[in-house]
C-alpha cells in the first residue's frame, strides 16, 4: 500500500514555483557574469579581510583567520588554485597548511609569508619561487634559505624581497638588470643578501625591476633598473647595489614603488616621488620624468599611507578617504572618468572608511573598515574580482561565490 501524498494548497505551490524561478534567475545571472563558473552559485561581497595586495594583473586578499584568496589573470598559475584558469571571483589558495601574515603578488608569480616561512607559486623562469630551481608551480612551494624572522615581503615583475627582524634585506629571482642588489647579474633561485643592508632597514618596496629600502634614519636607498630615474640618485644608471636617494626634503616614514617610479611619505606630511612621469604619476603637475624627488601638489589633509601602481599613485588620507593621480585610461583613479590627472583627485563612491590600499598595473583596491574589498580600474582579465570583465571608473565590491544546495531547486515538498 502506497503512503498518502501531502496535499499542497495551490497558492503555496504557486509561491514555491515563483521562488524557484527567482533562484534560477539569480544563478543564471551569476554564471553569465562569470563564464568560467562551473557550479551554480550566488555571489556576496567578500568579507572578513584584513589585507589586500595587487600584483600586475591579479590580486590576493588575507582574511582574519590567515587564509589567502586570489583572483584575476592565471595563465601561469599565479592565483594558486592548482589550475591555470583565470578567475573573476576569489579562489582559496590551494595547499596552505599554516596561517599567513604578508602578501606579495608579482606579475606572473605570487609570494606570501608569515614570520617563519615564505611560500611562492606561478612562473619560475628566473627562480622567483625561491625554492632552488626554475620549475613553475600551480600551488605554493616553500622558499629555501630564510633563517631570520620575516617582517615584510614584496614582489616585482620577476623578483621578490623580504625584510627580516635583523633589519636586513634578502631577495631572489630575476637579476638581469641588478634587481637583487647583490652586485651581480646572476638570477637567484634562493635568497641572497642585498649588499650593505644587513641591519637598520624598517621598510621595503619593490617596483617592476628595481627595489628600495627605508632606513631607521629616514634615508632611502634604491637599486636596480634606473632608465626613468626610479632609483632617485640623479642619474639614469642602473645600480647593482643600493645607492642613496638624493634630495628628499625630510626623513621618510614610508616608501612605495611600482612600474618605474617610487614615492615616499615624509615626516613633514608631504609626499615626494621620482622616476617615470609619462602619465603624471609623480603628481607634480607635469609629465616630465624626474631623476630626484619632487613634491606631490594639491594633497589636502594628513596622508596616512601611499601606494604606487604601474602608472598611477594613490594616497590614503587620515580621514579614511582616498585620492589618486596619474594614468586613468581604465578608470584606475576612481574619479568616474578615464582622463589622466597630473595632481591628486578624490576617489568617488567609497561609502566606508578605508583601512588599506594597493595598486596593480591598471587598477586599485582597498580594504574597508567592515572587512570588505572594493576595486576599480582595468578588468579585462578579471582583476577586480566582481564577476565581470567590465572596467570600472568607481569602486565595486569584490564578490565571493556561495554554492547553492540542490534542495533549493527541488524542495522536499515536491518529492
C-alpha angles and dihedrals in degrees: 000000000000121000116252116260120237112255109231121198113242094238090055091050090050091051092050091049091051091048090050092051091050091050091047090051092052091051093048090049091051092049093047090050090053110037089183092061113120098182136049108257148158120230126223131172115282109257144193094033122156100176138021126189128184125213123194096291104349135061138212133199132200120216129212090260094053097258121140128218126181137187141179133053112016110165090125095039095256092142089066097224094129091253138074094235113127110234129211091194131049116276124194113250109251124238102015111145101176138047119272130216106176134047128203116171113180129187102284099357136051132211130189134177149185122201092278107037144020126212131193139184141176129051115015105178092128100032093264092147089067098216098119102267141058102249121130117236131198091201134042121291124189119254110237126223104027105133103162131072111277117231101171143356134198136176137208131190095304107347138069135201134197133202115216134201090256088065091249130130129221128184139185140184131046116024105163091119098031097270092150096056094222096122095256140085094227116122113242116224088181129030120290128192118257107235114257096004103100094123144003099051117133103172138019134194132184126209127191095285105353137058139202138203130206115217126212087249091064092251120133124216125189138183142179132048113015107171093127096032100262091143089062100214095124095261140081092229118127111236127215093198135026120293127183121263107241124225106016107164094221143346113312122236099183138009135202134184137180136153105354104327138074134203136193132201108219130211088246089064093250124125120220127190138185141183129041114026105165091128100031095265091146090063097221095123095259140084093225119125112240126212092194132032123293126186121255108240127223102020104154113199138002116325116222100181142351132214133185128215124191095278103359139058134207137195127209108215126215087248090063092251124124131223126186141185141185130048116019103171092128099029095265091146090064096220096123095259139083095224120119115245123209093198133032119298124185120253110240129220101027100141094178133050115265123235100181139012138197137181129216128189095285105356143059133216135189139191113226130212090259092058096255127129127227127186138182140182130047117021105166091121095034095260093147093064095221096122095257141083094227120123113236126211092191131036122289129185120262104233134209127205123245112197117228121231118235089239090071089064098039110033113205090241088074095049 
